[in-house]
Structure formats: structure tokens, C-alpha cells
Amino acid sequence: MTKLKTPIVYGFMVALAGSVLMLTLIALKLVGPKAIALETEMTGGTILFLMLYLFLLFGIYFAIKKKKDEQGQSLSFKEAVVQGMAVSTATAVFSVIFTIVFYELLYPTYVVETIDALKLKMENAGVSIDLLNTKLGEREAYLSTSSQSLFSFVGNLITGAAFTLLLSFFLKSNIKGNELQ
């Protein structure tokens, strides 16, 4: 269990940072229903998208670096990959938990309010009722707790795997005969 302590802590911190960022952007009206009315959702969405990647990149980097430091600057490629994937998996699991907490406990009206804001915006833009209903149905399915949880889980695993491979290549120790172990 002590081998997994660092990746679990880093995964928790990455997922928590993402959740805090989301709440901050909602408070600043850069994402969510008010952002739609203010037309700031693209800016907020871009900030959220980029920062979530950076949080995961930094979490994986520091976890691998910590493992290397603990081992006296000796770390194989395989050990780095295992560490990075453990952080990615922990982040994916915690992000699902935080997504459920957000959508079901902290802001249970988020989807309804967002759909209402989109509906108003589309009606004001003169969108036909058929297109409006189609687009709102798609957005409601996209914003559902289950969809957001799945996207969060899979996104963290895929992105984490890519970051892990890249960082593992650069952070591994150059040990003769053991470069890829």
C-alpha cells in the first residue's frame, strides 16, 4: 500500500484541483449558465480544458520525480510508467467521484440551468424549434452526470497514458542494459 500512497495522493490532488478550478470558473461566470448569457463560456472552457491537462501533467511529473528521488536518482522506464499510470488511474477515479459530487450534491440544478440558458440564447438567435430541441437534447445528454463521469474517467486515463510515456522517457535513469526496464 505504501507503494501506492504517492500516486493516490497526487491523483487526489489533481482531481481536487480540477474541481476547485471548475467551481472558481463558475463563480467568475466563465463557465456554466451565467457564462452562456454573458458569452464567456468559450474563454472559461478553454481555461478549464488547458488547466486540467496541466494539472495532470504536473501531477504525473512530480510523482515520477518523487519516485526517482526516493530511489537515489535511479528509475527504470518501467517503474516510471507504472508510477505515472497509477497517478492517472487515481486521478480518473477521483475525478469521477468529484464529478458525481458536483452534479448531484453541490450543484444539482447545473444541467437544468445550463439548458435553460442555452434555450434562451438560441430562441433569441431565432433558431427553429426543431433544431433547438435537437441541440438542447444533445447538450442535456452531454452534460449528464453519467456522460461527464465517463468523459472524465476516460480522458484522464488516455491523457495520463500519453503524458506518462513522454515523461517516463525523459525521467528514466540511463542505466546501461536496462534502458527500457
Buried (B, 14 or more C-beta within 10 A) or exposed (E): EEEEEBBBBBBBBBBBBBBEBBBBBBEBBBBBBBBBBEEBBEBBBEBBEEBBBEBBBBBBBBBBBBBBEEEEEEBBBEBBBBBBBBBBBBBBBBBBBBBBEBBEEEBEEBBEBBBBBBBEBBEEEEBEEEEBEEBBEEBBEEBEBEEBBEBBBEBBBEBBBBBBBBBBEEBBBEEEEEEEE
